[in-house]
Amino acid sequence: MTRTAIKTGAILAASIVLAGTAACSSGGDAAGRTEVTWFKLNETAETANAAITTIVDDFEAANPDIVVKVEERAVDAHKDALRTTLGTSGAPDIFFSWAGPGLGGEFIEAGASLDLEPYYEEYGWADRFSDTTLSTVTQYGGYDGVPYTQRTEAVFYNKELFAQAGIDAPPATYDELVEDAQKLADAGIIPIEFGGTVNWHVMRLLDSLLETECGEDGYQALVTKEASWADEDCVTATFEEFATWTSDYLNPGFVSINNDEASALFYSGEAAMALEGDWFNQAIRDNGMDESTVGLFAFPTGSGRIYGFNENNYISANSEHPDEAARFLDYLTGEEAQQTFIAAFGSRSVNTAVQSEGQSELDAAWTPIAENATGVYMNNDQNLSLAETTEYWRIQNLVATGDLDPADAGAEFQQFIDQQ
């Protein structure tokens, strides 16, 4: 089967309709410029969205023959847009996606991504990115995508609320984290906030507990199907801990609000902790919170690994303007644009030649977290297939609401996997 062929089975079940000869993103604007469309995520921080607008404007000024049409959507709406448009006449020239096999890999395996090896040679991109970041591009056998971000996730905490609860330092172990959560609850403070209407938000807690209970080897064995979710005691322990957290330490009514509504509890000083990524730094500033009152620590799993993922931009396999799309991606990951990018995104640049300048204390707090880590455990909606992720979330929600015994959760998930 060729790189652009339609893959059956799970991909068809994911509702990706590929039409290999369908035209996409053709035409231009009234001024005769070539129009390149880009489907991307609407960022949490408005400052980050503004940075993208600046970068696009600067690119168009330097390339007057090209206009970049940006279409931004929230997380789940973006995923839906990709699954329903890729390979059709409504597909973009460039699309953003998370790089894990359960998300970006879904589209690559379906033949929706153009192999960019000629552009890597033309622009020297292989020398621009680190080996780790580049591995997200080459993991499927070709050169699929161009790195966009390196994301790290950790726990933000309100120093003032911690002090009110008698906590004088962030937890160094999982047991200390649980003790601190109880102290916060006893003081009438919401220990940690989550929004349950978007499954991936609460999933962050479940993933981190799985790493805590099963360790690096156990976590990887489970997500790669080398171990059975039904047979590992650590899986039951994970769901038991998860049930305790969702019952005792999350914001009341979390199941009926989304991530943005949950984050507002942190900004307003009602919730003491938030499990978020480096993008949250700018969101804190944009929402008027005094960042000097905010601290940061890695979720204390005990494994040494940190929670995180990569995001890439891909060129659609049937784009009519791949050269122009590649020219934009070259500019987006170049040194000039990346200085604008990381100043607003609060993340490390994917371009190894670009370093952050004039960082705040909160921004700088990410560096030791990343440097001290022995590896990365990735979000499970990127490790698992779409169908498996949906089932993982269903079980997660049943345990969270008390409708499934944690002791039965692993076996139920394994049964689903075995039926695929």
Phi, psi and chi 1 to 4 in degrees:
 res  aa     phi    psi   chi1   chi2   chi3   chi4
   1 MET       -  133.8 -179.9  176.3  -72.3      -
   2 THR   -78.4  168.4   65.2      -      -      -
   3 ARG   -62.3  -25.9  -69.8  -62.2  -51.3  -80.1
   4 THR  -102.6    8.4   55.3      -      -      -
   5 ALA   -77.4  160.5      -      -      -      -
   6 ILE   -82.2  130.0  -60.4  172.8      -      -
   7 LYS   -96.7  133.2 -179.1  167.2  178.6  156.7
   8 THR   -87.6 -170.6   58.2      -      -      -
   9 GLY    76.4 -125.7      -      -      -      -
  10 ALA   -60.1  -34.3      -      -      -      -
  11 ILE   -69.5  -41.6  -57.6  -57.6      -      -
  12 LEU   -63.4  -36.9  -72.1  177.6      -      -
  13 ALA   -64.0  -24.8      -      -      -      -
  14 ALA   -80.6    2.5      -      -      -      -
  15 SER    69.5   30.4  -60.4      -      -      -
  16 ILE   -90.0  119.0  -58.3  174.9      -      -
  17 VAL  -106.9  106.4 -178.0      -      -      -
  18 LEU   -98.0  128.8  -67.4  174.9      -      -
  19 ALA  -122.2  100.1      -      -      -      -
  20 GLY   -56.3  -29.7      -      -      -      -
  21 THR  -103.8    6.3   58.8      -      -      -
  22 ALA   -68.0  140.3      -      -      -      -
  23 ALA   -77.4  146.8      -      -      -      -
  24 CYS  -142.0  140.5   67.4      -      -      -
  25 SER    54.7   40.1  -51.9      -      -      -
  26 SER   -84.1  169.5   60.2      -      -      -
  27 GLY    88.8 -171.9      -      -      -      -
  28 GLY  -153.5 -165.3      -      -      -      -
  29 ASP   -98.9 -176.1   68.4   -6.6      -      -
  30 ALA   -64.4  -23.1      -      -      -      -
  31 ALA   -86.3    3.2      -      -      -      -
  32 GLY    82.6   10.7      -      -      -      -
  33 ARG   -80.2  149.5  -62.6  179.1  -63.6  175.8
  34 THR   -72.9  128.0  -62.0      -      -      -
  35 GLU   -95.4  123.9 -178.6  177.2  -84.9      -
  36 VAL  -110.3  121.2  172.7      -      -      -
  37 THR   -95.9  143.9   53.7      -      -      -
  38 TRP  -134.5  113.4  179.7   20.7      -      -
  39 PHE   -88.7  121.0  -78.8   13.0      -      -
  40 LYS  -140.4  172.1   66.2  174.3  -69.6  -67.5
  41 LEU   -80.0  138.9 -165.1   66.0      -      -
  42 ASN   -77.8  115.4 -175.5   42.6      -      -
  43 GLU   -71.1  152.5  -60.1  -64.5  -24.5      -
  44 THR   -61.6  -41.9  -58.9      -      -      -
  45 ALA   -91.8  125.3      -      -      -      -
  46 GLU   -64.0  -28.6  -76.5  -53.9  -46.1      -
  47 THR   -61.5  -36.2  -56.5      -      -      -
  48 ALA   -67.5  -41.8      -      -      -      -
  49 ASN   -62.2  -39.0  -70.7  -40.5      -      -
  50 ALA   -65.1  -35.3      -      -      -      -
  51 ALA   -63.1  -40.5      -      -      -      -
  52 ILE   -62.8  -41.3  -68.9  -62.5      -      -
  53 THR   -59.7  -42.4  -61.8      -      -      -
  54 THR   -62.6  -44.7  -62.7      -      -      -
  55 ILE   -62.3  -44.0  -69.2  170.0      -      -
  56 VAL   -63.4  -43.9  168.8      -      -      -
  57 ASP   -60.7  -42.7  -70.8  -14.4      -      -
  58 ASP   -66.0  -38.7  -70.1  -13.7      -      -
  59 PHE   -63.7  -45.7  170.7   78.2      -      -
  60 GLU   -64.2  -34.5  -68.9  177.2  -15.5      -
  61 ALA   -65.9  -35.7      -      -      -      -
  62 ALA   -84.0  -16.0      -      -      -      -
  63 ASN  -132.2   74.0  -62.3  -91.0      -      -
  64 PRO   -64.7   -7.4   22.3  -33.4      -      -
  65 ASP   -90.6   -2.6   57.6  -34.8      -      -
  66 ILE  -127.3  139.1  -57.6  173.8      -      -
  67 VAL  -121.8  132.4   57.8      -      -      -
  68 VAL  -102.6  117.0  179.4      -      -      -
  69 LYS   -96.7  114.0  178.9 -177.9  178.0 -177.6
  70 VAL   -99.2  128.1 -178.5      -      -      -
  71 GLU  -118.2  116.1  -66.0 -169.9   25.5      -
  72 GLU  -109.7  140.1  -62.0  174.4  -36.6      -
  73 ARG  -141.2  161.2  -62.2  174.3  177.7   84.2
  74 ALA   -69.4  167.9      -      -      -      -
  75 VAL   -50.6  -60.2  172.6      -      -      -
  76 ASP   -69.4  -35.6  -66.8  -38.5      -      -
  77 ALA   -65.7  -35.3      -      -      -      -
  78 HIS   -65.8  -45.3  176.5   72.6      -      -
  79 LYS   -59.0  -43.6  -67.4  176.2 -176.9  177.2
  80 ASP   -63.2  -40.9  -70.0  -19.0      -      -
  81 ALA   -62.3  -39.7      -      -      -      -
  82 LEU   -66.9  -44.2  -65.9 -176.9      -      -
  83 ARG   -68.8  -22.3  -70.8  177.9  178.0  128.8
  84 THR  -101.5  -13.3   56.6      -      -      -
  85 THR  -113.6  -28.0   63.6      -      -      -
  86 LEU   -59.7  128.9  -71.8  179.9      -      -
  87 GLY    88.8   -0.2      -      -      -      -
  88 THR  -112.6  178.2   75.6      -      -      -
  89 SER   -67.9  -13.5   59.4      -      -      -
  90 GLY   -93.6    5.5      -      -      -      -
  91 ALA   -72.0  149.7      -      -      -      -
  92 PRO   -80.6  167.6   33.5  -37.5      -      -
  93 ASP   -75.7  -39.6  -67.3  -70.1      -      -
  94 ILE  -123.6  137.6  -57.6  169.0      -      -
  95 PHE  -134.9  137.7   62.8   93.1      -      -
  96 PHE   -82.4  142.3  158.3   95.1      -      -
  97 SER  -157.6  156.8 -175.2      -      -      -
  98 TRP   -69.2  146.3  -59.3  -95.2      -      -
  99 ALA   -87.6   -7.4      -      -      -      -
 100 GLY   -68.0  159.2      -      -      -      -
 101 PRO   -61.9  -25.7   18.9  -31.6      -      -
 102 GLY   -81.3   -8.8      -      -      -      -
 103 LEU  -125.4  -79.5  -73.5  171.0      -      -
 104 GLY   -57.1  -38.1      -      -      -      -
 105 GLY   -63.7  -29.1      -      -      -      -
 106 GLU   -59.3  -43.3  168.9 -171.5   -8.4      -
 107 PHE   -77.3  -34.2  -54.0  119.7      -      -
 108 ILE   -66.4  -46.5  -67.3  166.8      -      -
 109 GLU   -62.6  -25.9  -68.6  -61.9  -37.2      -
 110 ALA   -83.0   -3.7      -      -      -      -
 111 GLY    82.4   17.4      -      -      -      -
 112 ALA   -85.7   -8.3      -      -      -      -
 113 SER  -111.0  136.1  167.5      -      -      -
 114 LEU   -79.8  134.2 -176.4   68.4      -      -
 115 ASP   -70.7  120.8 -171.6  -22.5      -      -
 116 LEU   -97.7   18.1  -56.4 -178.9      -      -
 117 GLU   -53.3  -42.5 -175.6  171.7    6.8      -
 118 PRO   -60.2  -35.6  -23.8   34.9      -      -
 119 TYR   -76.8  -31.0  -61.2  114.6      -      -
 120 TYR   -62.6  -36.5  -90.3   81.8      -      -
 121 GLU   -73.2  -42.6  -66.2  177.2   -4.0      -
 122 GLU   -64.4  -43.8  177.4 -179.6   -8.0      -
 123 TYR   -99.7   -4.7  -67.6  109.9      -      -
 124 GLY    68.2   32.5      -      -      -      -
 125 TRP   -64.3  -30.3  -74.8  -17.1      -      -
 126 ALA   -60.7  -26.7      -      -      -      -
 127 ASP   -87.7   -9.2  -63.5  -34.2      -      -
 128 ARG   -85.0  -28.8 -179.1  173.6  -64.3 -178.3
 129 PHE  -112.4  154.9  -49.2  115.3      -      -
 130 SER   -70.1  161.5   69.5      -      -      -
 131 ASP   -60.2  -39.5  -69.3  -16.9      -      -
 132 THR   -64.3  -46.4  -60.2      -      -      -
 133 THR   -66.7  -41.5  -55.7      -      -      -
 134 LEU   -65.6  -26.8 -166.5   60.4      -      -
 135 SER   -64.0  -24.8   68.1      -      -      -
 136 THR   -72.1  -20.7   69.3      -      -      -
 137 VAL   -85.8  -39.1  170.1      -      -      -
 138 THR   -95.6   -0.3   59.0      -      -      -
 139 GLN   -64.7  -16.1   62.8 -177.1  -48.0      -
 140 TYR  -104.7    6.5  -54.1  103.8      -      -
 141 GLY   105.8  -16.6      -      -      -      -
 142 GLY  -123.3 -154.2      -      -      -      -
 143 TYR  -115.9   80.3  -79.4   80.7      -      -
 144 ASP   -97.8  109.9  -70.8  -82.0      -      -
 145 GLY    94.1  166.1      -      -      -      -
 146 VAL  -126.6  129.4  177.2      -      -      -
 147 PRO   -54.9  140.5  -29.5   38.0      -      -
 148 TYR  -116.5  -51.9 -174.7   57.5      -      -
 149 THR  -144.2  157.8   64.8      -      -      -
 150 GLN  -114.3  111.4  -57.5  173.8   76.7      -
 151 ARG  -103.2  135.2  -65.6  -57.6 -159.7 -177.8
 152 THR  -121.7  138.1  -55.5      -      -      -
 153 GLU  -118.0  141.1  -62.7  159.5  -77.4      -
 154 ALA  -156.5 -174.2      -      -      -      -
 155 VAL  -101.7  119.1 -178.8      -      -      -
 156 PHE   -84.6  141.3  -69.3   78.2      -      -
 157 TYR  -138.0  149.0   71.4   97.7      -      -
 158 ASN   -88.0  110.8 -174.1  -47.4      -      -
 159 LYS   -60.4  -37.1  -62.4  175.6 -176.2  177.3
 160 GLU   -69.0  -40.1  -65.0  176.8  -11.4      -
 161 LEU   -68.9  -37.3  -65.9 -177.7      -      -
 162 PHE   -60.0  -44.7  -94.5   43.1      -      -
 163 ALA   -63.5  -39.3      -      -      -      -
 164 GLN   -60.8  -32.4  -71.6  178.5   30.3      -
 165 ALA   -89.1    5.1      -      -      -      -
 166 GLY    80.2   23.3      -      -      -      -
 167 ILE  -103.3  120.1  -54.2  167.9      -      -
 168 ASP  -104.0   -1.0   56.7   12.3      -      -
 169 ALA  -158.3  150.7      -      -      -      -
 170 PRO   -65.5  152.1   24.0  -33.6      -      -
 171 PRO   -68.1  142.4   26.6  -35.8      -      -
 172 ALA  -102.6  -15.4      -      -      -      -
 173 THR  -132.9  164.8   66.9      -      -      -
 174 TYR   -64.2  -40.5  177.1   69.2      -      -
 175 ASP   -59.7  -39.7  -72.9  -16.1      -      -
 176 GLU   -66.2  -36.2  -70.6  179.8    3.0      -
 177 LEU   -61.8  -44.1  175.3   61.8      -      -
 178 VAL   -64.3  -42.0  174.7      -      -      -
 179 GLU   -60.9  -41.5  -69.3  171.5    4.6      -
 180 ASP   -66.9  -39.4  -70.7  -13.2      -      -
 181 ALA   -60.5  -40.0      -      -      -      -
 182 GLN   -68.4  -39.4 -172.2   59.9   56.9      -
 183 LYS   -61.9  -41.5  -71.4  178.6 -178.6  177.8
 184 LEU   -64.7  -44.5  -70.8  161.7      -      -
 185 ALA   -62.3  -41.7      -      -      -      -
 186 ASP   -63.9  -28.6  -70.0  -16.4      -      -
 187 ALA   -86.2    4.1      -      -      -      -
 188 GLY    78.6   22.2      -      -      -      -
 189 ILE  -110.4  136.4  -60.0  167.6      -      -
 190 ILE   -65.4  118.7  -61.9  169.9      -      -
 191 PRO   -62.9  -47.6  -26.5   37.2      -      -
 192 ILE  -151.0  145.5 -169.2  166.0      -      -
 193 GLU  -107.7  144.0   51.5   86.0   -7.1      -
 194 PHE  -148.4  153.0  -76.1  100.6      -      -
 195 GLY  -111.9  115.5      -      -      -      -
 196 GLY   -84.6  -10.3      -      -      -      -
 197 THR   -76.3  -15.2   63.5      -      -      -
 198 VAL  -111.7  107.5  -77.4      -      -      -
 199 ASN   -57.6  -34.3  -62.5  -58.4      -      -
 200 TRP   -66.7  -20.4   45.9  -95.2      -      -
 201 HIS   -72.7  -50.0 -158.9 -129.1      -      -
 202 VAL   -69.9  -27.0 -176.7      -      -      -
 203 MET   -57.0  -31.0  178.0 -162.5   68.2      -
 204 ARG   -57.7  -39.3  -65.5  174.1 -175.1  166.1
 205 LEU   -67.5  -45.8  174.4   61.3      -      -
 206 LEU   -61.9  -44.8 -178.8   58.1      -      -
 207 ASP   -58.7  -45.1  -70.3  -10.2      -      -
 208 SER   -67.7  -34.5  -63.0      -      -      -
 209 LEU   -69.7  -34.4  -67.9  172.5      -      -
 210 LEU   -64.7  -41.9 -173.4   67.7      -      -
 211 GLU   -64.6  -38.0  176.1   82.1    1.1      -
 212 THR   -64.4  -47.5  -58.1      -      -      -
 213 GLU   -80.4  -33.2  -63.1  -63.3  -27.5      -
 214 CYS  -103.0  -15.6  -63.2      -      -      -
 215 GLY    74.0  175.3      -      -      -      -
 216 GLU   -59.0  -50.3  175.3 -179.7   -7.5      -
 217 ASP   -65.6  -41.4  -68.9  -17.2      -      -
 218 GLY   -67.0  -42.8      -      -      -      -
 219 TYR   -58.8  -49.7 -169.7   98.2      -      -
 220 GLN   -66.8  -36.4  -68.5  -53.5  123.1      -
 221 ALA   -64.7  -36.1      -      -      -      -
 222 LEU   -71.3  -46.1  -71.6  165.0      -      -
 223 VAL   -75.7  -18.0  -60.8      -      -      -
 224 THR   -98.4    5.9   57.3      -      -      -
 225 LYS    68.2   18.7  -42.5  -58.7 -173.0  -58.1
 226 GLU   -81.9  -14.1  -65.9  176.5    3.4      -
 227 ALA  -130.1  155.2      -      -      -      -
 228 SER   -92.0  131.5  169.1      -      -      -
 229 TRP   -65.4  -20.5  -68.3   75.0      -      -
 230 ALA   -83.0  -19.8      -      -      -      -
 231 ASP  -106.3  -11.3  -62.9  -22.3      -      -
 232 GLU   -94.6  121.4  -59.5  -62.9  -33.7      -
 233 ASP   -60.0  -30.4  -68.5  -19.9      -      -
 234 CYS   -66.0  -25.4   67.2      -      -      -
 235 VAL   -67.8  -45.0  172.3      -      -      -
 236 THR   -61.7  -43.1  -63.1      -      -      -
 237 ALA   -61.0  -37.2      -      -      -      -
 238 THR   -61.1  -50.3  -65.0      -      -      -
 239 PHE   -69.3  -29.2  -78.4  104.9      -      -
 240 GLU   -66.8  -44.8  -72.3  174.2  -15.8      -
 241 GLU   -63.5  -41.2  -70.9  -62.7  -54.5      -
 242 PHE   -60.5  -43.0 -179.4   69.6      -      -
 243 ALA   -62.1  -37.3      -      -      -      -
 244 THR   -66.2  -46.2  -62.9      -      -      -
 245 TRP   -61.6  -47.5  -83.0   88.7      -      -
 246 THR   -68.7  -25.8   53.9      -      -      -
 247 SER   -82.2  -39.1  172.7      -      -      -
 248 ASP  -111.2  -24.1  -61.5  -15.1      -      -
 249 TYR  -123.7   -7.2  -58.5  133.2      -      -
 250 LEU   -90.9  163.8  -88.4   61.5      -      -
 251 ASN   -61.1  132.9   43.0  -64.2      -      -
 252 PRO   -56.1  138.1  -24.3   35.1      -      -
 253 GLY    73.9   20.6      -      -      -      -
 254 PHE   -60.3  -27.4   74.6   92.9      -      -
 255 VAL   -67.1  -17.3  -64.9      -      -      -
 256 SER  -109.6    9.6   60.4      -      -      -
 257 ILE  -125.8  161.9   66.1  171.9      -      -
 258 ASN   -97.2 -177.7   64.3   28.9      -      -
 259 ASN   -64.8  -37.4   58.4  -57.2      -      -
 260 ASP   -66.8  -40.8  -69.5  -29.5      -      -
 261 GLU   -66.2  -36.8  -66.6  167.3  -43.1      -
 262 ALA   -67.8  -41.6      -      -      -      -
 263 SER   -60.8  -32.4  -65.2      -      -      -
 264 ALA   -59.8  -29.3      -      -      -      -
 265 LEU   -66.9  -31.9  -62.3  173.0      -      -
 266 PHE   -75.7  -45.6 -173.9   79.8      -      -
 267 TYR   -58.8  -37.1  -54.2  142.7      -      -
 268 SER   -84.2   -4.1   64.9      -      -      -
 269 GLY    82.7   19.2      -      -      -      -
 270 GLU   -91.0  -30.8  -63.7  173.8   71.7      -
 271 ALA  -112.3  140.8      -      -      -      -
 272 ALA   -85.4  -25.8      -      -      -      -
 273 MET  -137.2  155.7  -66.9 -177.3  -74.4      -
 274 ALA  -145.7  130.6      -      -      -      -
 275 LEU   -94.2   98.7  178.7   49.5      -      -
 276 GLU  -136.3 -178.3  -68.0  -74.9  -11.9      -
 277 GLY  -108.5 -177.3      -      -      -      -
 278 ASP   -63.6  -18.7   47.5   16.2      -      -
 279 TRP   -64.4  -20.6   58.9   85.2      -      -
 280 PHE   -71.4  -22.3 -155.4   59.4      -      -
 281 ASN   -55.1  -50.9  -72.6   37.9      -      -
 282 GLN   -70.3  -33.5 -167.9   60.1   48.6      -
 283 ALA   -62.6  -38.4      -      -      -      -
 284 ILE   -60.0  -45.8  -74.4  171.0      -      -
 285 ARG   -67.0  -43.9  -69.2 -172.5  -81.4  -95.7
 286 ASP   -63.3  -27.5  -75.0   -1.5      -      -
 287 ASN   -94.1   13.5  -78.2  -84.3      -      -
 288 GLY    77.8   14.6      -      -      -      -
 289 MET   -83.9  139.9 -168.9  175.1 -176.2      -
 290 ASP   -72.7  108.8 -178.7   -1.8      -      -
 291 GLU   -68.8  -15.3   67.1  176.9  -77.9      -
 292 SER   -70.1  -15.6   68.5      -      -      -
 293 THR   -90.5    1.2   66.2      -      -      -
 294 VAL  -111.1  132.9 -179.6      -      -      -
 295 GLY  -116.4  177.1      -      -      -      -
 296 LEU  -146.5  137.4 -171.4   66.3      -      -
 297 PHE  -148.5  148.8   62.8   89.9      -      -
 298 ALA   -68.3  141.2      -      -      -      -
 299 PHE   -55.9  122.4 -165.2  102.4      -      -
 300 PRO   -78.8   73.5   30.1  -34.8      -      -
 301 THR   -74.0  -25.2   63.9      -      -      -
 302 GLY    87.5   -5.5      -      -      -      -
 303 SER   -86.0  -21.2   73.6      -      -      -
 304 GLY    93.6  -15.1      -      -      -      -
 305 ARG   -87.8  156.5  -60.5 -160.7  -60.8  175.4
 306 ILE  -110.6  159.4   52.7  171.9      -      -
 307 TYR   -85.0  132.6 -161.6   32.7      -      -
 308 GLY   178.5  178.1      -      -      -      -
 309 PHE  -163.9  169.0   57.3   89.6      -      -
 310 ASN  -114.7  154.0  -74.2   71.6      -      -
 311 GLU  -125.2  140.6  -61.4  167.2  -34.3      -
 312 ASN  -128.2  163.0  -66.6  -16.6      -      -
 313 ASN  -110.8  138.5  -78.0  -61.0      -      -
 314 TYR  -121.2  152.0  -57.0   84.4      -      -
 315 ILE  -100.0  129.9  -63.7  179.9      -      -
 316 SER   -60.9  142.2  -64.7      -      -      -
 317 ALA   -61.6  -29.8      -      -      -      -
 318 ASN  -111.9   27.1   54.6  -11.8      -      -
 319 SER   -61.6  138.8  167.4      -      -      -
 320 GLU   -86.8   -5.0  -68.0 -169.3  -13.0      -
 321 HIS  -132.6   52.0  -49.2  -62.7      -      -
 322 PRO   -64.7  -34.0   24.7  -34.8      -      -
 323 ASP   -65.1  -43.9  -68.8  -13.7      -      -
 324 GLU   -68.8  -37.6  -69.6   82.7   -2.1      -
 325 ALA   -63.0  -42.9      -      -      -      -
 326 ALA   -64.9  -36.6      -      -      -      -
 327 ARG   -62.6  -40.0 -159.5 -168.1  -48.3  175.2
 328 PHE   -66.7  -43.4  173.4   67.0      -      -
 329 LEU   -65.0  -31.9  -67.3  178.5      -      -
 330 ASP   -64.7  -42.7  179.8   63.2      -      -
 331 TYR   -67.0  -42.8 -177.9   83.7      -      -
 332 LEU   -59.6  -35.1  177.9   62.3      -      -
 333 THR   -99.6    5.1   56.5      -      -      -
 334 GLY   -75.6  168.4      -      -      -      -
 335 GLU   -63.3  -42.8  -66.6 -175.6   30.3      -
 336 GLU   -63.5  -50.5  179.3 -178.9   -9.1      -
 337 ALA   -66.2  -35.3      -      -      -      -
 338 GLN   -68.5  -28.8  -78.3  -65.5  -62.3      -
 339 GLN   -64.6  -40.7  -73.6  -67.4   -7.6      -
 340 THR   -67.3  -40.4  -59.3      -      -      -
 341 PHE   -62.2  -55.3 -174.0   89.6      -      -
 342 ILE   -73.9  -21.4   63.2  173.2      -      -
 343 ALA   -63.8  -28.9      -      -      -      -
 344 ALA  -103.0  -29.1      -      -      -      -
 345 PHE   -84.7  -16.4  -85.3   66.7      -      -
 346 GLY    64.7   27.8      -      -      -      -
 347 SER  -126.7  165.3   59.3      -      -      -
 348 ARG   -69.4  145.6  -66.5  166.6  -68.6  158.7
 349 SER   -74.9  145.3  173.2      -      -      -
 350 VAL   -75.6  -17.6  -66.1      -      -      -
 351 ASN   -85.3  115.8 -173.3  -38.7      -      -
 352 THR   -66.4  -15.4   57.6      -      -      -
 353 ALA   -84.7   -7.2      -      -      -      -
 354 VAL  -107.0  125.3  177.1      -      -      -
 355 GLN  -118.6  147.2  -58.5  -62.4  -39.8      -
 356 SER   -66.4  144.6  -61.7      -      -      -
 357 GLU  -123.0  140.0  -60.4  175.3   -8.9      -
 358 GLY    59.8   42.5      -      -      -      -
 359 GLN   -69.2  147.0  -74.0 -172.5  -47.4      -
 360 SER   -76.6  170.2   69.0      -      -      -
 361 GLU   -60.4  -39.1 -177.7  178.6  -15.5      -
 362 LEU   -68.5  -41.7 -176.8   59.2      -      -
 363 ASP   -63.4  -41.9  -71.4  -20.9      -      -
 364 ALA   -68.2  -19.2      -      -      -      -
 365 ALA   -65.9  -19.4      -      -      -      -
 366 TRP   -72.7  -28.6  -74.2  102.4      -      -
 367 THR   -60.1  -51.9  -60.7      -      -      -
 368 PRO   -66.0  -30.0   20.5  -32.4      -      -
 369 ILE   -62.4  -45.5  -71.3  176.6      -      -
 370 ALA   -70.5  -41.5      -      -      -      -
 371 GLU   -70.2  -30.2  -70.3 -179.4  -13.6      -
 372 ASN   -85.4   -8.3  -66.5  -27.5      -      -
 373 ALA   -76.3  145.8      -      -      -      -
 374 THR   -94.3   -5.2   59.0      -      -      -
 375 GLY   171.1 -170.4      -      -      -      -
 376 VAL  -130.3  134.0  175.2      -      -      -
 377 TYR  -106.4  128.9   65.6  101.3      -      -
 378 MET   -94.8  149.3 -167.0  163.2   56.5      -
 379 ASN   -53.5  136.7  -58.7   50.3      -      -
 380 ASN   -73.5  -15.5  -87.9  -24.4      -      -
 381 ASP   -74.7   -6.7   60.6  -12.9      -      -
 382 GLN   -99.9  -27.7  -63.0 -157.8   43.5      -
 383 ASN   -76.7  -36.7  -77.7  -41.8      -      -
 384 LEU   -96.6  158.9  -55.0  171.4      -      -
 385 SER   -69.3  167.3   70.6      -      -      -
 386 LEU   -57.7  -46.1  174.0   62.6      -      -
 387 ALA   -64.5  -41.6      -      -      -      -
 388 GLU   -66.9  -39.3  -70.2  164.4   -9.1      -
 389 THR   -61.5  -44.0  -64.7      -      -      -
 390 THR   -60.2  -40.6  -58.4      -      -      -
 391 GLU   -71.0  -40.0  178.8   66.9    4.8      -
 392 TYR   -55.8  -44.4 -174.2   66.0      -      -
 393 TRP   -68.0  -39.0  -72.9  -15.9      -      -
 394 ARG   -61.0  -45.3 -173.9 -173.6   72.9   84.3
 395 ILE   -67.3  -41.9  -68.3  171.6      -      -
 396 GLN   -53.6  -46.9  160.2 -170.6  -68.3      -
 397 ASN   -69.3  -36.0  -65.9  -22.0      -      -
 398 LEU   -66.4  -39.8  -71.3  174.7      -      -
 399 VAL   -67.7  -41.3  172.2      -      -      -
 400 ALA   -63.2  -33.7      -      -      -      -
 401 THR   -94.1    2.0   55.9      -      -      -
 402 GLY    80.3   13.3      -      -      -      -
 403 ASP   -93.9   -0.2  -66.5  -42.6      -      -
 404 LEU  -142.4  128.9  178.8   63.2      -      -
 405 ASP   -65.9  127.6 -170.8  -34.8      -      -
 406 PRO   -52.8  -29.8  -27.1   35.6      -      -
 407 ALA   -66.8  -20.4      -      -      -      -
 408 ASP  -101.2   -8.0  -62.5  -31.6      -      -
 409 ALA   -64.9  -47.1      -      -      -      -
 410 GLY   -62.1  -44.4      -      -      -      -
 411 ALA   -63.5  -37.7      -      -      -      -
 412 GLU   -67.6  -39.5 -172.1  153.3  -24.7      -
 413 PHE   -67.7  -41.1 -173.1   47.8      -      -
 414 GLN   -64.1  -37.1 -172.5   62.1   46.0      -
 415 GLN   -60.3  -41.5 -178.7  179.8   19.3      -
 416 PHE   -62.7  -45.5  178.1   85.7      -      -
 417 ILE   -60.1  -43.2  -68.2  172.5      -      -
 418 ASP   -65.6  -25.0  -68.0  -18.2      -      -
 419 GLN   -83.3  -11.9  -69.2  172.1  -14.5      -
 420 GLN   -74.4      -  -62.9  -55.5  -64.4      -
